[in-house]
Amino acid sequence: MFFFASQNDRTKQLNFACHFSVNHDSVKEEEFDDRVSELVLLTVKDCELKPNYYLSIPITDSSVIKKYLEFRQYVLDTEPTLFKHCSSFRSDLLHITLLTLRLNNQFEIDQCILTMKSLQEELKYFCTYPERLKLYFFGCETFYNKTLFINCRKHDRLENLRAILLERFKLNNINLTGNYDFIPHLSLINIKQKLKTIPLTIYKKYQQSDFGVQNVEAIQLCQIVPTDLQQKYTLKLDF
């Protein structure tokens, strides 16, 4: 899962805040007061508020997965050096992230699960009436030449589904963190090395490609874990 410009800026701020110190001898009292007001949210506690769970739509359509794998193989065959600089994503764990959360203990996890279960019938109706909600995958882009992804076309029903979840989670005081601009996508590869980027030449061929359609058949709550660990969902609502 990846976040975008606003979050990158936020992360930089948080990293700065965790190591920030003020020389009181060199700062006048009124200047120090101004600085404190500007940094009121930039505390060590903020560094502990990174999302650790997410809600997502699992991708299970065999045609979408097949085209995803073909594209990834083409990219790595075209630029073999990327193998040692990037992490890729398991095809059996493909998903569209709807929103991210911070759940600090079992009580908060249980609260989230209860909220989701209370929404199941409403979400089922929303995703199936008057017809099944679908995700359309077309073309590809990158986030700052570091993460290559397949586009999921935005549409009102998908936006409204996310809005329902956000509203109900807020009402139940579930900690929503890390949610910025919603850019639905399927991540393909992520460059780990700072100085390495993804060249346009390796994905230009697929910029106008159709990657298929996925019916929205479930929403799942998952923990954010490193890509090399086995991912398991905490709760899955089938529609």
MOCOR-V803492 format. One record per helix or strand of 2 or more residues. SS is the DSSP state (A for helix, B for strand). FROM is the first residue (numbers start at 0). TO is the last residue. If there is no record, write none. Layout:
# MOCOR-V803492
ss=<SS & SS>
from=<FROM & FROM>
to=<TO & TO>
This chain:
# MOCOR-V803492
ss=<A & A & A & A & B & A & A & B & A & B & A & B & B & A & B & A & A & B & B & B>
from=<4 & 23 & 28 & 43 & 52 & 61 & 79 & 85 & 90 & 94 & 105 & 133 & 146 & 155 & 184 & 199 & 203 & 209 & 217 & 232>
to=<17 & 25 & 37 & 46 & 57 & 77 & 83 & 87 & 92 & 100 & 127 & 142 & 151 & 170 & 190 & 201 & 205 & 214 & 222 & 237>
